[in-house]
Amino acid sequence: MAVLAVTATTAVPAFALDRRVRIINDTGYVLVEFYGSNKGSTSWEEDILGPDVLRSGQSVRIDFDDGTGYCKFDFKAIFDDGDELIRKGVNICEIGSYTYN
């Protein structure tokens, strides 16, 4: 009976899942803009990096918890050579990092 009580108190509801993801740039190019929008959004919102950039070999930890409870996000990365990479349906509740290479 004690095991059942412990299991019930340690269960994590979907809205409390960790939505922090380390974005890693291993491309050889500078990541100049980065967007992450939940699957329910119709726009990319604002550039998460703002005035900052992510040089090759660097990483940044981003908290994607936007209060909606979504785990699936679309990522859009724009690099200094003009390349734009879009990845749809990234489950941020299941990963701790995402690498561009």
C-alpha positions as CSV (number, residue, x, y, z in Angstrom):
1,M,0.0,0.0,0.0
2,A,2.9,2.4,0.7
3,V,4.3,1.9,-2.8
4,L,1.0,2.8,-4.3
5,A,0.9,6.1,-2.3
6,V,4.4,7.0,-3.4
7,T,3.6,6.3,-7.0
8,A,0.5,8.5,-6.8
9,T,2.4,11.4,-5.3
10,T,5.3,11.2,-7.8
11,A,3.1,11.1,-10.9
12,V,3.7,14.2,-13.0
13,P,0.8,15.8,-14.8
14,A,1.3,16.9,-18.4
15,F,1.3,20.6,-17.5
16,A,4.2,20.1,-15.1
17,L,6.6,18.3,-17.5
18,D,10.0,19.8,-18.0
19,R,9.9,21.9,-21.2
20,R,13.5,23.1,-21.1
21,V,15.6,22.1,-24.0
22,R,19.3,22.8,-24.7
23,I,19.7,24.0,-28.4
24,I,23.1,23.1,-29.7
25,N,24.7,24.6,-32.8
26,D,27.3,22.3,-34.4
27,T,26.8,23.5,-38.0
28,G,29.9,25.6,-38.6
29,Y,27.6,28.6,-39.1
30,V,26.1,31.2,-36.7
31,L,22.5,30.7,-35.8
32,V,21.1,34.2,-35.9
33,E,17.4,33.6,-35.3
34,F,15.5,30.8,-33.5
35,Y,11.8,30.3,-33.2
36,G,9.8,27.7,-31.3
37,S,6.0,27.6,-31.6
38,N,3.7,25.1,-30.0
39,K,1.6,23.0,-32.4
40,G,-1.5,25.0,-31.6
41,S,0.0,28.3,-32.7
42,T,-0.5,29.8,-36.1
43,S,2.6,32.0,-36.1
44,W,6.3,31.7,-35.2
45,E,6.0,34.4,-32.4
46,E,9.2,36.3,-31.7
47,D,12.9,35.4,-32.2
48,I,13.8,33.6,-29.0
49,L,17.5,34.6,-29.3
50,G,16.5,38.3,-29.5
51,P,19.7,40.4,-30.2
52,D,21.9,37.4,-29.3
53,V,23.3,34.7,-31.7
54,L,24.4,31.2,-31.2
55,R,27.9,30.5,-32.7
56,S,28.9,27.1,-33.9
57,G,30.0,25.0,-30.8
58,Q,27.7,27.0,-28.5
59,S,24.4,26.0,-26.9
60,V,21.6,27.7,-25.1
61,R,19.0,26.3,-22.7
62,I,15.5,27.4,-23.6
63,D,12.4,27.1,-21.5
64,F,9.5,26.4,-23.9
65,D,6.8,26.4,-21.2
66,D,4.4,28.9,-22.6
67,G,1.5,27.9,-20.2
68,T,-0.5,26.1,-22.9
69,G,0.5,22.5,-21.8
70,Y,1.7,21.6,-25.3
71,C,4.7,19.2,-25.6
72,K,5.0,19.3,-29.4
73,F,6.7,22.4,-30.9
74,D,7.9,23.4,-34.4
75,F,11.4,24.8,-34.5
76,K,12.7,27.3,-37.1
77,A,16.4,28.1,-37.2
78,I,17.9,30.8,-39.5
79,F,21.7,30.8,-40.0
80,D,24.1,33.6,-41.1
81,D,24.5,32.0,-44.6
82,G,20.8,32.4,-45.2
83,D,19.8,28.7,-44.6
84,E,16.5,28.2,-42.8
85,L,15.8,24.9,-41.2
86,I,12.3,24.0,-40.0
87,R,11.5,20.9,-37.9
88,K,7.9,20.2,-37.1
89,G,6.5,18.2,-34.1
90,V,9.5,18.1,-31.8
91,N,8.4,16.6,-28.5
92,I,10.1,18.9,-26.0
93,C,8.7,16.9,-23.1
94,E,10.8,13.9,-24.1
95,I,14.1,15.4,-25.1
96,G,16.7,17.3,-23.1
97,S,18.7,18.7,-26.1
98,Y,18.3,19.3,-29.8
99,T,21.4,19.6,-32.1
100,Y,21.8,21.3,-35.4
101,N,24.7,19.8,-37.3
